[in-house]
């Protein structure tokens, strides 16, 4: 079940935007987040003492959606995996003032030595090139977690279980690596444009302040400052974008359209 609304309010507040607007699936959001992260917590089942969850900090890469690791036979988690291959990996973003507002993913499955060492090595060393100097040590090997289920949490009120099929079929958003820079630029240099987007293309027609909180290939999200408190707004691009240049052109075009709709003279 997919959930994009916090469960605690006693009654659902009517949205200020068209909820049918194109939006990334949770599988897409999860793959995009995973593509940006290189470390995580690998949880295995302790062999001595037996049966306890054992968490280890690891470096990770993704081979066609499956996490791959370069780990030593001396590591406790490797010993655990030899005894029981069931494992999970949690990867999480940082940076928000409230850590629970950050996105995170937990991937579950069986973790065994990579059958295709070359593919695992290619994926891993592309993300961690400094590991090349010890990759061929005899006590190190590539391991691969075969994803069977994914739990995605995109911050407060956005969470679901993602099937392995959907996870593997999804692709990272091409705007993902550039999103933070675009948000910083818009909120710092073009903050005056954001309320115009809201007033022209949503039901938030009386606001004077908004913050851009997310952007992807399909559109962007804002937090509008209303009399009742902050409210989410999502708007779609006329067509999917793939680069920062595409994003700039689309946002400029929407601003011109917003000014025209609101009767504001072009600058």
C-alpha positions, 0 to 999 in steps of 0.5 A, a space after each residue: 500500500 502506498 501512502 503519501 498522506 500523514 496518518 495522524 490528522 483526524 480528517 483529510 485536508 483538501 489538497 490545494 493542487 490537482 492530485 492527478 498531476 504526474 508524480 514519480 512512483 515510490 519505486 522511482 523515488 526509492 531508486 533515485 535516492 539509492 543512486 545518490 548514496 554510497 554507504 549504508 547499514 548492512 544487517 545480518 543475523 548474528 551467529 555467535 551469539 545466535 539470532 540477533 540482528 547485527 548492524 554494520 556500516 558498509 560501503 555499497 553500490 548497485 548492480 542493476 538495482 541489487 546492492 553489491 559490497 566488497 567485504 572481508 572474510 574477517 568481518 563479523 557480517 561476512 561470518 554471519 552471512 556464511 551462516 545465514 544469507 538473510 540480510 537487509 540494507 538501510 541507506 538514508 539521506 542526510 542534511 535535513 534539520 529533522 532527521 526523520 524528514 530524510 528519505 531512507 530505504 530498507 532492502 531485504 533479501 538474501 546476500 551471497 557471494 556475487 555469481 558474476 564477479 566482473 559485473 559486481 566489480 564494475 558497479 562497485 569500483 565505479 562508485 568506490 574507485 579507491 577500493 581497487 587497491 585492496 579488491 584483489 586481496 584474497 580475504 576480500 570478495 564481492 557479495 550481492 544482496 538479491 532484493 526481494 522487497 523494499 521499504 521506502 520512506 520519503 520523510 513524513 507521510 510518504 511511505 510504502 512497501 515496494 515490490 522487487 518487480 517494481 524496484 527493479 523495473 524503475 530507473 533513477 530520475 535523471 534530475 536526482 543528482 542535480 535536484 539539491 542545486 536547483 532547489 538552492 538556486 530557486 529558493 535563493 535567487 528566484 524566491 519571488 517566482 514560487 508564490 506566482 506558480 502557486 497562485 496561478 496553477 493551484 488553489 493557493 491563490 492568496 499566498 505570498 511565500 513558498 519554498 521549493 522542496 523537490 524537483 524531478 523529471 515530471 514536475 516540482 513540489 513546493 511548501 506554500 505558507 498559508 494562514 493555516 500553516 505550510 501546505 504542499 503544492 505539486 505542479 507538472 512540467 508540460 513534458 518530462 525533463 532530463 537535464 538542469 538546462 531542461 529544468 531551467 527552460 521549463 521553470 522559466 516558461 511556467 513563470 511567463 505563463 503564471 505572470 500572463 495568467 495573473 495579469 502581471 507585466 513581464 519583466 
